[in-house]
């Protein structure tokens, strides 16, 4: 059935007639792509990746940025963070955690179209980066002072370039990307009602994370942390779908092919990269663990673990290619943009392990802060903690965490497991309450089940209905 076109604003219409991808944009994307993939856990392989690639290319080509789907690189990322984004050069990304939140292919199509819309409308243009200590620490000062959320602000150099493309967009830019996304999905043959559905689903996920954050300080950032949303935006997406003159779907039958595609996909943390359990981080491959201060959040990427809270931020990395502790400390300050000589580094011990440490006080945004770099020698590896705190605090906030930073036995490492999505066909007599008990969480089991499946909490499940469960490996 032919679909009526959506009504586009003049700005959105101009974005629809986007110029093709330039050579400089391709070069820019080629450079940033490996950094983004690494920061989000690497590529996630398997049938889900092939599914995402097919849908993403089918939608992206509708933007006019390229004439063939193969001009785009669409990747599923192995991340427990709900996020999606696109960058110049034809690169489009979605994380497995966000994919698991969806309930049909139309929702995936809209998310991909929305992200490509940001690129077509050149919303990232004009963003600037800096790796100098003044600019980098300025963001950290704002966070310490409560003026912004703590993110992974300690990353410097190459990582800063990739973060330009995952910064928060403004309301008007989000609206424009929504409008373009709806237009692209229609051109690709998808149902535009996937737009309000997935936005409502994302809103529900964000609200549940807010509820659980009191008991789980490691609640992960979501797509909505970089893509502002509210009820008004969901209503606007619903109006865009209505303008297409396509009836609102009853969503019966379910998109069984999409749901079954999700079966077996990793959910939450990948144990091979480290697992966050409340305030404790455990990496079974490296056999290390630590416990963050109460109320602090933990986020994990391929090359660093970041602990953030009201009184500072700390980041843990391996000191690859460095054999001396003092050299690792000097290099840590260099990555921050600061200069330090080896004779300013103090030798010490942490839990009977050799260590080296140095601190300095810096000024950024006319505010002062303390920066501390600590290198610790473990058997077979050297680890570096970089800590930023309010002036006068030094590393005191993180002293108990550092003292508890230790190794695990082989038996302890072997007990670190993960979770995956399991698609279950409802049997006679099964209810939301009975199936919720199978969710691999100690709390909010019913709420998690309802949110993940996008269903009414009072729904009476029917035999044969497909539902998503989160089970332990």
C-alpha positions in Angstrom: 0.0 0.0 0.0 1.4 3.4 -0.9 2.0 5.7 2.1 1.4 9.4 2.2 4.6 11.5 2.8 5.1 13.2 6.2 4.9 16.9 6.5 8.4 18.3 6.6 9.6 21.7 7.9 11.7 23.7 5.4 14.8 22.8 7.3 13.9 19.1 7.4 13.1 19.2 3.7 16.5 20.5 2.9 18.1 17.8 5.0 16.2 15.2 3.0 17.9 16.5 -0.1 21.3 15.9 1.6 24.5 16.1 -0.4 26.4 12.9 -0.9 29.1 11.8 1.5 32.3 13.8 0.8 35.8 12.3 0.7 36.7 14.3 3.8 33.7 13.0 5.7 34.6 9.4 4.8 38.1 10.0 6.0 36.7 11.5 9.2 34.4 8.6 9.8 37.2 6.1 9.0 39.3 7.6 11.7 36.7 7.9 14.4 35.0 4.5 13.7 37.6 2.3 15.4 37.6 4.5 18.5 33.8 4.4 18.8 33.7 0.6 18.3 36.3 0.1 21.0 34.6 2.4 23.5 31.4 0.5 23.1 32.7 -3.0 23.6 33.6 -3.9 20.0 31.3 -5.4 17.4 28.7 -7.9 18.4 28.6 -10.8 16.0 25.9 -13.3 15.2 22.5 -13.3 13.6 21.5 -10.1 15.4 24.4 -8.2 13.7 23.3 -9.3 10.2 19.7 -8.4 11.0 20.7 -4.9 12.2 23.0 -4.4 9.2 20.2 -5.2 6.7 17.6 -2.9 8.3 20.1 -0.1 8.9 21.3 0.0 5.3 17.8 -0.2 3.9 16.8 2.9 5.9 20.1 4.8 5.6 20.0 4.9 1.8 16.7 6.8 2.0 18.6 9.8 3.4 20.1 10.7 0.0 23.6 10.6 1.5 24.5 7.7 -0.8 22.8 5.7 -3.6 23.6 2.2 -2.3 23.2 0.5 1.0 26.8 -0.8 0.8 28.0 2.8 1.1 27.0 2.6 4.7 28.7 0.6 7.5 26.0 -0.5 10.0 27.3 -2.1 13.2 25.8 -3.8 16.3 27.9 -3.0 19.3 28.7 -5.2 22.3 27.6 -2.7 24.9 25.3 -2.8 27.9 24.5 0.8 27.4 21.2 1.7 25.6 22.5 3.9 22.7 22.5 4.5 19.0 24.3 7.0 16.9 25.6 7.8 13.4 28.7 9.7 12.3 29.7 11.3 9.0 31.2 8.9 6.5 28.3 6.5 6.4 28.7 4.8 9.8 25.6 3.8 11.8 25.6 2.1 15.2 23.2 0.5 17.7 24.0 -1.3 20.9 22.7 -4.8 21.7 21.2 -3.4 25.0 19.0 -0.9 23.0 18.2 -3.6 20.4 16.9 -5.9 23.2 14.5 -3.1 24.3 12.7 -3.2 20.9 9.7 -5.4 20.1 9.5 -5.2 16.3 11.5 -4.3 13.2 9.7 -1.0 12.6 11.1 0.3 15.9 14.6 -0.6 14.9 14.1 1.1 11.5 13.0 4.3 13.1 16.0 4.4 15.5 18.4 3.9 12.6 16.6 6.5 10.5 16.6 9.0 13.4 20.4 8.7 13.8 21.0 9.0 10.1 18.8 12.1 10.2 21.2 13.7 12.6 24.0 13.2 10.1 21.9 14.4 7.1 21.0 17.5 9.0 24.7 18.1 10.0 23.8 18.4 13.7 27.4 17.6 14.7 28.9 20.4 12.7 30.5 23.1 14.7 31.4 20.9 17.7 34.9 21.4 18.9 37.3 19.2 20.8 40.2 19.8 23.1 42.6 17.6 25.0 44.5 20.3 26.8 44.3 20.1 30.6 42.4 23.4 30.8 39.7 22.2 28.4 39.5 18.6 29.6 39.5 19.4 33.3 37.0 22.2 32.8 34.4 19.6 32.2 35.5 17.6 35.2 35.3 20.7 37.4 31.8 21.4 36.3 30.9 17.8 37.2 32.6 18.0 40.6 30.8 21.3 41.3 27.4 19.6 40.4 27.0 21.6 37.1 26.9 18.6 34.8 26.6 14.8 34.9 29.7 12.8 35.3 30.5 10.9 32.1 33.7 9.3 31.1 35.4 12.7 31.3 38.9 11.4 32.0 39.3 9.9 28.5 41.7 12.1 26.5 43.3 12.3 23.1 41.6 10.1 20.5 38.6 9.3 22.7 37.6 12.9 22.8 37.2 13.0 19.0 34.6 10.1 19.1 32.7 11.7 21.9 31.9 14.7 19.7 29.4 12.5 17.9 27.6 11.1 21.0 27.0 14.5 22.8 23.5 15.5 23.7 21.4 17.1 21.0 18.9 19.9 21.5 15.1 19.7 21.3 14.9 21.2 17.8 17.6 18.9 16.5 15.8 15.9 18.0 12.5 16.9 16.5 14.2 17.3 13.1 15.9 13.9 13.3 12.5 12.4 14.3 10.8 13.9 11.3 13.6 12.7 8.9 13.6 9.3 10.6 9.9 8.9 9.9 10.4 9.9 6.3 13.2 7.5 5.9 11.3 4.5 7.3 8.4 5.2 5.0 10.7 5.2 2.0 12.2 1.9 3.2 8.8 0.4 3.5 8.4 0.3 7.2 5.5 1.3 9.5 6.0 4.8 10.9 4.1 3.8 14.0 7.4 2.3 15.2 8.5 5.8 16.0 6.1 6.6 18.9 6.3 3.0 20.1 10.1 2.9 20.5 10.2 6.4 22.0 7.6 5.4 24.6 9.6 2.2 25.3 12.8 4.2 25.8 10.9 6.6 28.1 9.7 3.6 30.2 13.2 2.2 30.4 14.6 5.5 31.5 12.0 5.8 34.3 12.6 2.3 35.5 16.3 2.9 35.6 15.6 6.0 37.7 13.6 3.9 40.1 16.2 1.2 40.4 19.1 3.6 40.7 18.7 3.8 44.5 19.6 0.1 44.8 21.8 -0.1 41.7 24.2 2.8 41.6 25.6 1.4 38.4 22.4 2.0 36.4 23.7 2.5 32.9 23.3 5.6 30.8 20.5 5.3 28.2 19.9 6.6 24.7 17.7 9.2 26.4 20.8 10.6 28.2 22.0 11.9 24.8 18.7 12.2 23.1 16.3 14.2 25.3 12.8 13.0 25.4 9.5 13.6 27.1 5.8 12.9 26.6 5.5 15.8 24.2 8.1 14.2 21.9 6.3 10.9 22.0 3.0 12.7 21.1 4.8 14.5 18.3 6.1 11.3 16.8 2.5 9.9 17.1 1.3 12.9 15.1 3.9 12.4 12.4 2.7 8.8 12.1 -0.9 9.9 11.8 0.0 12.3 9.0 1.0 9.3 6.9 -2.7 8.2 7.0 -1.5 4.7 8.1 -3.8 3.2 10.7 -2.3 2.8 14.2 -1.3 -0.9 14.4 -2.8 -3.2 16.9 0.5 -5.1 17.0 -1.2 -8.4 16.6 0.1 -10.7 15.6 3.5 -10.0 17.1 6.7 -9.5 15.0 7.7 -13.1 15.7 10.7 -13.0 13.4 12.1 -10.0 15.1 11.6 -11.4 18.6 13.0 -14.8 17.8 16.1 -13.1 16.3 16.8 -11.7 19.8 16.9 -15.2 21.4 20.2 -15.9 23.0 21.6 -12.4 22.7 23.9 -11.1 25.5 22.2 -8.7 27.9 23.7 -6.4 30.4 27.5 -6.8 31.0 29.6 -9.1 29.0 31.5 -11.2 31.6 34.6 -11.4 29.3 34.9 -7.7 29.6 33.9 -7.3 33.3 30.7 -7.4 35.3 29.2 -4.6 37.4 27.2 -5.9 40.4 26.0 -3.1 42.5 29.1 -1.3 43.8 31.5 -4.1 42.8 33.4 -4.5 39.5 34.9 -7.9 38.6 36.9 -8.8 35.6 37.2 -12.6 35.4 39.8 -12.6 32.6 42.2 -10.3 34.3 41.0 -11.7 37.7 40.7 -8.3 39.4 38.0 -6.7 41.4 37.2 -3.5 43.4 34.3 -1.9 45.2 33.3 1.7 44.4 32.2 4.1 47.2 28.5 3.9 48.1 26.4 6.1 45.7 29.0 6.1 43.0 28.3 4.7 39.5 30.6 2.4 37.5 30.8 2.4 33.7 33.0 0.0 31.7 34.5 0.2 28.2 37.1 -2.0 26.5 40.0 0.1 27.7 38.9 1.7 31.0 36.6 1.4 34.0 35.3 4.7 35.3 33.9 5.4 38.8 31.9 8.6 39.1 30.1 10.4 42.0 29.4 13.6 43.9 33.0 14.0 45.1 35.0 13.0 42.1 35.8 10.6 39.4 38.4 7.8 39.0 39.4 5.8 36.0 41.3 2.5 35.9 43.4 1.4 32.9 46.2 -1.0 32.2 49.6 0.5 31.6 50.4 -1.2 28.3 54.0 -1.1 27.1 55.3 0.7 30.3 57.6 -1.2 32.7 58.4 1.5 35.3 55.8 2.7 37.8 57.1 6.3 37.8 56.9 6.3 34.0 53.3 5.2 34.1 52.4 8.0 36.5 54.1 10.6 34.2 52.3 9.2 31.2 49.0 9.4 33.1 49.4 13.1 33.6 50.5 13.5 30.0 47.2 12.0 28.9 45.4 14.6 31.0 47.4 17.3 29.3 49.6 18.0 32.3 53.4 17.9 32.6 55.2 16.0 35.4 58.8 14.9 35.8 59.8 11.5 37.3 61.4 13.1 40.3 57.9 14.4 41.3 56.6 10.8 41.6 56.6 9.2 45.1 57.2 5.5 45.6 54.8 3.7 47.9 53.0 0.4 48.5 49.4 -0.6 48.3 48.4 -3.9 49.9 52.1 -4.9 49.9 52.3 -4.3 46.1 54.8 -1.8 44.7 53.1 1.5 43.7 54.0 5.1 42.6 51.8 8.2 43.0 51.8 11.9 42.3 49.2 14.7 42.7 48.8 18.2 41.4 46.3 21.0 41.7 45.0 22.5 38.5 42.7 25.5 37.7 39.9 25.2 35.1 37.0 27.5 34.6 38.4 29.6 37.4 38.0 26.6 39.8 40.6 24.4 41.4 40.7 20.7 41.6 43.1 17.9 42.6 44.4 15.3 40.1 46.1 12.2 41.3 47.7 9.4 39.3 48.5 6.1 41.0 50.3 3.2 39.3 50.2 -0.3 41.0 52.2 -3.3 40.0 50.2 -6.6 40.0 51.6 -10.0 39.0 52.0 -9.8 35.2 50.4 -6.4 34.8 50.5 -2.7 35.9 47.4 -0.8 36.5 46.9 3.0 36.6 44.2 4.9 38.6 43.6 8.5 37.5 41.5 10.4 40.1 40.0 13.9 40.0 38.5 15.4 43.1 37.5 18.8 44.6 40.5 20.8 45.9 41.9 19.6 49.2 40.4 16.1 48.8 43.3 14.5 47.1 42.5 10.9 46.6 40.8 10.5 50.0 37.4 9.8 48.5 38.7 6.8 46.7 41.1 5.5 49.4 38.9 2.6 50.5 38.3 1.6 46.9 42.0 1.5 46.1 42.7 -0.4 49.3 40.2 -3.0 48.2 41.5 -3.2 44.6 42.8 -6.8 44.5 42.9 -10.1 42.6 40.5 -13.0 42.5 41.2 -16.7 42.7 40.5 -18.9 39.7 37.5 -20.2 41.5 36.1 -16.7 42.2 36.7 -15.7 38.6 34.9 -18.8 37.4 31.8 -17.7 39.3 31.4 -14.5 37.4 28.6 -15.0 34.9 26.4 -13.0 32.6 22.9 -12.8 31.3 21.1 -13.3 27.9 17.8 -12.8 26.3 15.5 -15.8 26.1 12.4 -15.7 23.9 9.6 -17.7 25.6 6.3 -18.9 24.2 3.7 -18.4 26.9 2.0 -21.6 28.1 -1.5 -22.0 29.4 -1.9 -20.6 32.9 1.3 -18.5 32.8 1.0 -14.9 33.9 3.1 -11.8 34.2 3.6 -12.6 37.8 4.7 -16.2 37.2 7.1 -15.4 34.4 8.5 -12.3 36.1 10.0 -14.6 38.7 12.3 -16.0 36.0 13.9 -12.6 35.4 17.6 -12.8 36.5 17.4 -9.9 39.0 17.0 -9.7 42.8 14.5 -6.8 42.6 11.9 -5.1 40.4 11.4 -8.4 38.5 7.8 -7.6 37.5 8.6 -4.0 36.5 11.6 -5.2 34.4 9.5 -7.9 32.6 6.7 -5.4 31.8 9.1 -2.7 30.6 11.2 -5.1 28.5 8.2 -6.5 26.7 6.4 -3.2 26.3 3.2 -4.5 27.7 0.4 -3.2 29.9 1.1 -4.3 33.5 -2.5 -5.6 33.7 -2.3 -7.6 30.4 -3.6 -11.2 30.5 -1.0 -13.2 28.7 -2.4 -15.5 26.0 -0.9 -19.0 25.2 1.5 -18.8 22.3 2.4 -15.2 22.9 6.2 -14.5 22.7 7.8 -12.7 25.6 11.4 -11.7 26.5 13.0 -13.0 29.6 16.5 -12.2 31.0 18.2 -15.4 32.2 21.6 -16.1 33.6 24.1 -18.0 31.5 
